[in-house]
């Protein structure tokens, strides 16, 4: 039986090609993901280790147990502590680090760097006048205000050189700076495409901390002193608001953090690989079902000469094992190539240098997944093959599904569909929704043979316009409902996910647009790039501009209320009512004009059991206590919520006076000219964004669009596998029906008619899968939206009809493309040979 199975694989290798391709694509996705993420993670960890090469022990701010309940961060480290750390036994030197955000503009006025990695720090020279962390490539270190050094990658990208004067911003105001030096660094933020700007220590402290204060103190051990021993000595002199950590522990912690971050990426990519493999199961099951049907006589004769049912099943599984093994090896090799290609395509400034890493997990997973998925999908056809009675050798007709089996299948499908829909409708969390979605998807798949007849029959009037080929195409599409169902379901799964994600994304976009329109009366929102802090000077400058009628800085400060951490939002009491629009259930913004009065969103008020007139004790960021009274309760949303207090009350308690954003209203309203004048007033600072409502909408739309495009790209693999399924089904169906096709040719249907028949059959099956996928996707989008609506009041289902029409067109294109080769093959069959085929 083993030899028979191998001979069958070799005899049907052409028909198994699409199955091999489908499994290979899924396995390549898996192995490519594992190779790329491991390579990326290894490169980042190696770069991270280099960054801690000069750190034996790091001293950092720390809250002890007694201070854990107090709002705000731990106090910064002092110059005195730095001096003491440098003198402990076993210390060779101590370096004080000052860190923050610094934005550089290139020669065209655009921001340099990407993401949240535009950093600033200090150059801390040692006894030799050099900072070992930042070796200078050219020029000298910054020595006074107005001088900076930039990293070599940033200098290369922006075309900077020593002596250039560049525009820089920290929290708002534009500061012209002279580049005195260019340095090299292995820090991950730079290798990931960010920028690093160095200042002299005094300037860095003025910009980011306070004079004489540091974010971290790095201590270098003297020769012969271990990191643990040096840490023990430092522990003796540290105050309770500081802690010491060895460089090894810091490197290990960062490596673990990198690994965890990559695990999230890996899990997401593997989920889409799983979808592609799941779609591949339909192809494999279809292929082996059709092969079994085509070999009815052969299998029945094997039973007649003594083969047991178990041996027949085993022979089919051996075939699946061989196919799966070949596909797994090919997928592993392709995945390694994909991993290497992705590494090569990554920008040099986004990924540190490092070798291609092929983890054992990639090899083991690829081989295991490829073989197991193929054998699992072939198991049911193998069982069916074993049930073929020997008497079937007397004819070539495979036993069709009994009425009883179809009734059982449809009953199970109806129950699963109803249960899945019910769970999805009443779901209160993501896990319940996921269970409901899974049950519904399985239920619809089980019911697909039943659904295929009426839905495909509905296309009958259109098909009949194509004459006899159209009529035959409709009949062929429903001739074997199970096969049609399996073929259409592969495409259905991909389009279900694509449609559902699109519906949710489009509805969220519209909800945010409505929220901005309903909540903001301000013409402009001024924010720093990446939502970092703004200098209070920005609000002051804007308030003095001609035509500006109202300005309010929004600033946040941590506090402690009833034992819980809460952020207080500072606003300008006199103008906030003209800049925002919220619905008050009790009270109004007018309450803020009274000191120690606040307005609170309904959710926060409910959690603390507050009502208008309630008073409560608050511990501010500086540790001082006060008493506030609720003057109004409003309906909060994602743009405006929390505890609002007048800036005059909040500002004295803030350790670092910064704004999160500034709201601006002008007498002329939002216009290009007004925006230009406001930007000019702020020095045309590229780090500051002056946004009107349309800008906010476009920014959100851009983020949602980018996310959807990434998801579309990942789901494209499932669609490609579904296309292979349609091609495979049609090709094998043509082989099955070659006698029938020969007869059609003999009675007058020409080659063009044969091609049209196969193409229309493919088109009908693909559109059937597309319609099911779109309907399910809309339902899942609605069900998920019901959960989103509980936390986003403006959310409502909005169907993107243009996109839906595009997805339906995609299904039609899939059908047309998938039929090209099978239709050509059917048309080229020799008429006489086909009629004599058995």
Order of alpha helices (4+ residues) and beta strands (2+ residues): alpha-alpha-beta-beta-alpha-beta-beta-beta-beta-beta-beta-alpha-beta-beta-alpha-beta-alpha-beta-beta-alpha-beta-alpha-alpha-alpha-alpha-alpha-alpha-alpha-alpha-alpha-beta-beta-alpha-beta-beta-alpha-beta-beta-alpha-beta-beta-beta-alpha-beta-beta-alpha-beta-alpha-alpha-alpha-alpha-alpha
